[in-house]
Every structure is written in C-alpha cells, then in structure tokens.
Amino acid sequence: MPEFRKFARSYLSPKISYFKTFISATRTKSFSKAAKKLGVTQGTVSNHISALEKYFDAQLFLRTPEGVDLTPEGKILYEKAEKILDHINDAKQYMRILHEHPEGIVRIAASTTPGEHLLPSIISEYKKEFKDVDFNIEITDSEKCFKLLETGAVDIIAVGNIYDKSYESVVIGKDRLVLIVPPNHNLAKKGIAKLSDILKEDYIDREEGSGTREILMKALTDKGYSMMDLHTIMSLGSHSSVITAVSEGYGVSIVSEIPAKKAAEAGLVKIVPIEDLDLTRYLYLVKGRKPRNPSAVKSFWDFVGE
C-alpha cells in the first residue's frame, strides 16, 4: 500500500461516534432518519460514514430508492461494530462500579511520624466504608519516599517535608518538633531551654533524608547556624530509636511531639520547651501522577480530603 494511503488511514482512525452513526444508519436504512435520531445534520452522518469507508477501504452502503442498504463489507462491519459498542458499554459499567466500590491495593511509602502515628487511624476509618481496598505501607525517610513516588514504586507518600512541590498534596496533620532529654537531665530540672543550651549538649540526630532533620536544618539556618554546630554523637533511623538512646542517657534530641508525648507519659524522657526555636510543621499526603490502581487511590484521596 502506498505510504500516503497508510498515513491517511492512520490519520482517519474512527471515533466511537462514527460507529454509532453507522449502526443508526443501518437500522433506519436512511442517512436523514439517522441524523434526526442522533440529533445531528445529514451532512455529519455522511461525513462519519465516509470516514469509516476511507479507514476500512471499503464501500459500506448501497443507495436505493428507499434509502440505503449494507454492502457485504458493511454487513461485516455492522456485526463487529455492535460488539465493539457492547464491549465499550460493558467497560464503562464495570468502571462505574469500580469507582463506587473500589478494590485492590494502594501502595504507600511514609516517613516515621505520619506512617506510625497518623496513617493507621486514617486507614482504619477508610476501611469501614471501603473494605475491599488494602494497603501496603513502607516506612522510610521523606527523601526516599519522594524517590519511590517518582519511579512509580508507590502511589502515595505520607511525609513531613515536601521535596517536590509539583505533586498534588493535602495536609493530614500538624506536628511540632520538641526537645527531649533524659528524665534526670539538668534541662529537665530547669524546665526550659534555649538553642545555645542545645548546642552545648551531646546530640542524637536523625538520619540524612529525614523530614525531621530537614525541618531542624531550616530552623538552624534561619538562626544563622547549621547542623555542624550541633555536637552530634550518633545518627539513628527512627524516632523510637532516638527516644531509646535519649532515655538511656546518651544525649538529647529533637523529635516529633507525637511519639515524644507517649515516651514522656511513660517516664522515659522529659519534654523541654525551646524558648527561641520554632519547629512547627505540617504532615502531608502526596499523590503520584500515575497510580497503579487509580480507582482505589482516588477513593482514598477523596476520603482524606473531605
């Protein structure tokens, strides 16, 4: 086939509406009656049929005194076109049902605070209504969460720091970072601390890529300091490990207030207000651009955003 013919047929790939027009013309045996039934002009019907004939490289109708009849090629297309439209309508119906009753798995990567302290209750509430949706959750640092989202390895991430603002996000909570010290520490007795006090202490840091660490870095920068000004003796991968190290007297640290309160209530650490350092932050859900299970992800996203 000449190249221009191939191009023409590719360019004129038929739309669903062309098949609907074709079926209507076949059943009414008239272009004018088909136009009236479809609410379009007779010229539109003729254009649709012409486009189909060009695409299939075949004459589909014979004109008769009474109207139009199908050619043998037209009869083949009529049989297939009905099935095509039936399949499309079935697909639309199944999709509608899936949107109303989503199922399958939503893949989430979460940093420690939202992953361990917020997501469980949110998911529990969601599953009361949508029992057929399950969740795979990976706990890691905020920076890695974004890398997993970028590669499509997860559908949604829950983080305390937005590394890429081009993604759609929604706030799911507010958090404050607080200073924790051993129960018998001098700052615990004093009841309040300044940044200058923290700089004198052995400090237990979170790992690089942690949202908590990023927030602290920014707060220090705003004050004219950096992480290098802290006397860091170790870096740990979770709030729980940091809290354990502080409770055992290895140093002080700044962590999320949510797990810190639980540890303080258990008598493991003391929370000491910092007089001159604001460490308030928001916690976010961030949605990937091409989720693997769009219906379930949309359902969960809409639920959270309500």
N, C-alpha and C positions, 0 to 999 in steps of 0.2 A: 504493500500500500504506500503511495506517495507520502512523503513526510508531512505535507500540508494537510492531507486528509487525516492523518493521525492526530495532528495538532488540533484540527477542527473538532474532531470527536471528543478529544480530551477537554477542550475548552467548553464544549456544549454539554458537559455531564449533566444529566437531567435532575431536576429538583423533584421533591416529593409531590409538589403541587401539579407537576406535569402528568404524573401517573394518575392523580385524582381526576384531572381533566380528561385524560384518555378513557378512564373507566366510565365516567359520566357520559361522554360522547358515545361510547359503545352501548351503554344501556338505553340511552334515549334515541339512538340512531340519528342524532341531529346535533350539529355544532351549535345552532341557535338555541335549542332546548337545553343543551348542556350549559351554555353561557347563562341562561336565565336561572337555571337551578343553582349554579355556583355563584351567581351574583357578579359576573364579570362580563366583559364585552365579547362579542363573537370573534373579534379580531384577536383577543387574548387567547381564546380557545384554539384558533388556527395557529397562532404562534407557538403554543405549547405542543401541539401535535407535530408541527413542522420541526421543532427542536428534537422531539423523540425520533422522528424519521431520519433526521440527519445523524443522530447519535447511533442508531441501530443500522443505519444504511439500508433502510427497507421502507417500502410503502405500507402503511398500516390500514388505510381506509380506501374503499372504492366509493365514488359518488354515485347515487342512484336517484331516480325521480322522487323517491320517498324520503331520501336523506343520505345516510352513509352506512356502509356495511364493512365488516372487517375483512381484510385480506388473510390468506393463510398465515403470513407473518404476524399480522395483527392479532389473530387468534392465539398464537403462542404467547405474545406479549400480554394479552388480556389475562390468560391463566396465571402467568408469573406475577403480573402487577397486583392482582388480587391478593396473592400470597405475601408479596412484599409489604403491602399496606397492612395486612393482618399481623405480620410479624412486628411491624413498627408499632401498631396499636397495642399489641401484647407487651412489647418492651416498655412503652410509656406507662401501661398499667402496673407492670412489675416495679418500675422505678418509683411510681407514685406510692405504692405500698411500702417500698423500701424507705422512702423519705418519711413516711408516717410511722413505720415500725423498723427502725434501723437495726442492723445486726453485724456481727463480726468484731474485729479487733481495732482499737485505737492505740497507736504506739506513741508513748510519751517519754521524753527524757527530762529529768528535773534536777535542779540543784537541791542541796540538802534541806534548806528551810521549807520551801513550798512542797518539795517532794515527800518529806516525812511528816509535816505538820499541817498542811492545808489540803493537798490533793486527796488524801484518804477520805475525809469527810465530804468533800465536793463530789467525789466519785460515788460514794455511798448514797448520797441524796439522788444523784442522777440515775443510778441503777434501780431505784424504787419505781421509776417510770419506764426505763428502757432496760429491761432485764436481759436482752439478747446481745447487748454490747459489752465486750470485755476489754480490759486494759493491760497492756504490757508497759511497765514503768522501769526505767533505768535511772538510777541515782548517780549523778556525776557533777562536775563543776559547770558553772554557767557558760564558760568559753567553749567547752566541749559540747554542751547542749546545742549551741548555735552551729557548730561544725556538723553535728548529726542531722540537724534540720536542713542545712544547705545541701547535704548529699542525699537527702530523701530517706535516710535511715529511720527517721521518726516523723510523725505527723504534727505533733505539738510539743512545745517545750514549756516548762514552768521554771522561771528564773527570777533572780533579784536584781539583775542588771541587764540592760538592753545593749547588746553589742552591735546590732544592725537594726536601725530604725525603719528600714524599708519593708519589714514584715508587719502584718496586721497583728495587733496585740490588744489585750484587755487586762485591766487591773483586777487582781483577785484578792488582794490584801495589802495591808500596810504593816511595816515592820520597823523596829528601832534596834540599832546595834548598841550593846551595853558592855560596860567593863565588868568582868568577873574576876574575883580574887579568891584565894583560899580563905576559909571562914575565920582563921585567926590572924589574917594579914593586917598590917598597920593601917592600910587604906580602908579596910572593913571597919576598923575601930573609929577611924576619922569620919567615915560616912559620906565623904565627897572627895572627888579627885579633879585635878587639872591635867591638861596634856603634858605639862612639864613633869608631873609625878609619874606618868606612864613611861615617859622617855628614860626614867631612871631605873625602871624595873626590867627583870628578865621577861621577855615577851614570847608568847606562844602564838605563832602565826598560822593562818590557813594556807593551803597550797596555792600556787600560782594558777590563775584562771577562775578562782573562787569569786563569786559575786560579792561576798562579804569583804574579801580582801580589796576588791576594786573600789568599793564604797569608801573603805578606810583610806586607801591611797588618795582618792579625790579629796577627802576631808583634810588629810595632812597637807596636800598640795595647796589647798586654799589657805592654810595657816602658814605656808612658807617652809614646810618640812617635806620629808619623803620617807619611804619605808626604811631607808638606810639609817635613819635617825633612831629607829627602834633597836633595842638590844635583843634581837631575835635569837633564841636558842634552839628552836625547832619549828618545823612546819608540818601540820597534820591535815589529813584529808576529810575531816568531818567535824561538825560541832560537838558530837558526843565524845570523840577522842580528845578534842581540845578541853572540854569540860572535865574529863577524867584527869588529864595532865595538870590542870589548874587545881583541882580538888586534892591532888596528891602533893601539891606544894612546889611544882616545878617553875611556876611563874604566873603571870597574869595574861589576860587576853580580852579581845573584843569579839563578841559573838552575837547572834540573833537573840533578841529578848525572849522569843517564844520558848526555845529549849532552855535558856538561862533561867527563866522563872521556875520551870519544873525542877531544875537542879538546885535552885536556891530553896525551894519549898522542901526538898529532900535533905537540906542541910549540907549539901556537897560544896557549895560555893556561896559567896556573897556578891550581890549586885551593887556596884558603887556608881552613882550618877557622875557624869563627867561635866564639869561646870562650863567648859569653854569649847566643846566639840559637839556639833550637831550631826548625828548619824542616823537620821530618819531616811527610810527608803520605801519604795513600793515593790510589790511582788506581782509578776505578770505571767499570763499565758501568752505564748506567741505561736501563731499558726503557720505551718508550711504552705508553700504555694501549690503543691501538687500532692495532696494526701492520697494514700493508697486506698482508703475506704472513705470516699467523700461524704456519703450519706451519714455515716456514724460520726465522723468528725464534725460535720455541720450541725448535727443534732446536739452534740456535746458542747460545741462552741456557742450555739444559741442558748442552751440551758445556762451556761456560765454567765453569759452576757445579759440575761434577763434582770 
